[in-house]
């Protein structure tokens, strides 16, 4: 359930977030967890809602996103990736099964000990969002353009 909630939260854009670029708007527990998990991060900005806080930052040349509960617990971290960064089995499967689609979005989501991948594929007739929680893709959402 936590995984589905977070995926929906990330996939959907919300207009309900309030910018909290100033760390004083983020609670001390969240800041402590962030600094412990992502020491050396730069260009940090924060968004806060009643349900979670989101940090956007640079680390080792990549832009990352980290989500925290209001009690400071790290929920998940994500980053946009290229198709070449997918595990080989997932890369070859998407190329073989969805060769007539183009990739419009692809990100890696790290939850506790699991890493999931979400890919948005489009063509003239529709959009497919796939999720890989292991070694193969499953249809997460299908959107027709009709």
RAGI-V438255 format. One record per backbone hydrogen bond with DSSP energy under -0.5 kcal/mol. CO is the residue of the C=O (numbers start at 1). NH is the residue of the N-H. E is the energy in kcal/mol with one decimal. If there is no record, write none. Layout:
BEGIN
CO NH E
CO NH E
END
This chain:
BEGIN
1 5 -2.7
2 6 -2.4
3 7 -2.3
4 8 -2.5
5 9 -2.3
6 10 -2.4
7 11 -3.1
8 12 -2.4
14 17 -0.5
18 48 -2.6
21 23 -0.6
22 25 -2.6
23 26 -2.0
27 31 -2.1
28 32 -2.6
29 33 -2.3
30 34 -2.7
31 35 -2.7
32 36 -2.1
33 37 -2.6
34 38 -3.0
38 41 -1.7
42 58 -2.9
45 56 -2.6
46 20 -3.3
47 54 -3.1
48 18 -1.9
52 49 -2.6
53 68 -2.8
54 47 -2.3
55 66 -2.4
56 45 -2.4
57 64 -3.2
58 42 -2.4
59 62 -1.7
62 59 -2.5
62 64 -0.5
64 57 -2.3
65 78 -2.9
66 55 -2.8
67 75 -3.3
67 76 -1.1
68 53 -2.3
69 72 -1.7
73 69 -2.6
76 67 -2.9
77 110 -3.5
78 65 -2.5
79 108 -2.6
82 85 -1.7
83 86 -1.5
87 91 -2.5
88 92 -2.7
89 93 -1.9
90 94 -2.2
91 95 -2.0
92 96 -2.3
93 97 -2.8
94 98 -1.9
98 101 -1.7
102 104 -0.6
102 122 -2.6
105 120 -3.2
106 81 -2.0
107 118 -2.5
108 79 -1.7
109 111 -0.6
109 116 -3.1
110 77 -1.8
111 114 -3.6
114 111 -2.8
116 109 -3.2
117 132 -2.6
118 107 -2.4
119 121 -0.6
119 130 -2.7
120 104 -2.6
120 105 -1.2
121 128 -2.9
122 102 -2.8
125 145 -2.6
126 123 -2.1
127 143 -3.3
128 121 -3.3
128 130 -0.5
129 140 -3.0
129 141 -2.1
130 119 -2.1
131 133 -0.5
131 138 -2.1
132 117 -2.0
136 133 -0.6
136 134 -0.6
138 131 -2.8
141 129 -3.2
143 127 -3.2
END
